[in-house]
Amino acid sequence: MSLKVRDYIILMKFTLSFTVVFSCVICYLLAPNVLFDLKMVILLFVAGMLVTGSASAINQSIEKDTDALMKRTADRPVASGRVSQNEAYIFAGITGIIGVLMMYLFFNLSSAILSAFSLFFYAFVYTPLKKVSSIAVLAGALPGALPCFIGWVAGTDLISPFSFTEVGHVSNIAGWALFGIQFLWQFPHFWAIAWVAHGDYSKAGFKLLPADKGPTKFTAIQTILYSIVMLPVGVIPKYLGLTGNISFWIVIVLNLFLIVQCVRLYKDMNVKAARLVMFSSYIYLPLVYLSLLADKVHFI
């Protein structure tokens, strides 16, 4: 039984799902009308883990043959045969339905619809697209960043950027900016991973780098451009009155640090530099969101 539980945890890609749900919870807490409530945070965390885990389980079911070709994924439950493809689909269906229902029952219909859309798009658009074109990275960035917006919507029940929060009268563009930070972040982050794991990805037939010839100067330039665009997007919450000056400067410093690592990748063009971009991006995202939350302007 313990081995089966372990396989289900792997099927949900627990570490990755935790990271995604972390940003969802932070953005929920950033909503002007939300005060910290442990019960609601736990409910959002559980619902988010179920939805994200469901998408990951479907992803592993669809990619079982390609996972078996790559050293780092060959031991995954479906690829190794420890969990059947049908069992994984049933598990994904149950967890996905429960997660979406929790979003509806404990938060609102808008966040539930966005959760269902994110699950569907990741599992059935992004996953098969990875073998077709590098446009898959763009497609994957949408469901990859939606949890931030889902958290915000769970707290505000607002989707339109032209709306204003009931408390504090903050423009809902702030929620879109939180989404934008993680959306743009995924490009330098994922291209750095694809650079490091290029051999494995090529073996499996995945086309994830922007250049067909593999790691090139063009890829490095793309990481620089996206990390630069992240800077103005990252300071939008401050200018909309959601956060204060401290997080403003923290975001700028972290963003400049990431840009420097991307420039180094362009200069050195090697796996070591790509790893630095990858690790820098891992540090960037949680520190940015935590600084925004710590510096949140409280209206209630």
Secondary structure, DSSP 8 states (H G I E B T S, - for coil): -HHHHHHHHHHTTHHHHHHHHHHHHHHHHHSTT----HHHHHHHHHHHHHHHHHHHHHHHHHTHHHHTTSTTTTTSHHHHTSS-HHHHHHHHHHHHHHHHHHHHHHT-HHHHHHHHHHHHHIIIIIHHHTTT-THHHHHHHHHHHHHHHHHHHHHH----TT-B-TTTT-BTHHHHHHHHHHHHHHHHHHHHHHHHTHHHHHHHT---SSSTTSS-HHHHHHHHHHHHHHHHHHTHHHHTTSB-HHHHHHHHHHHHHHHHHHHHHHHH-SHHHHHHHHHHHHHHHHHHHHHHHHTB----
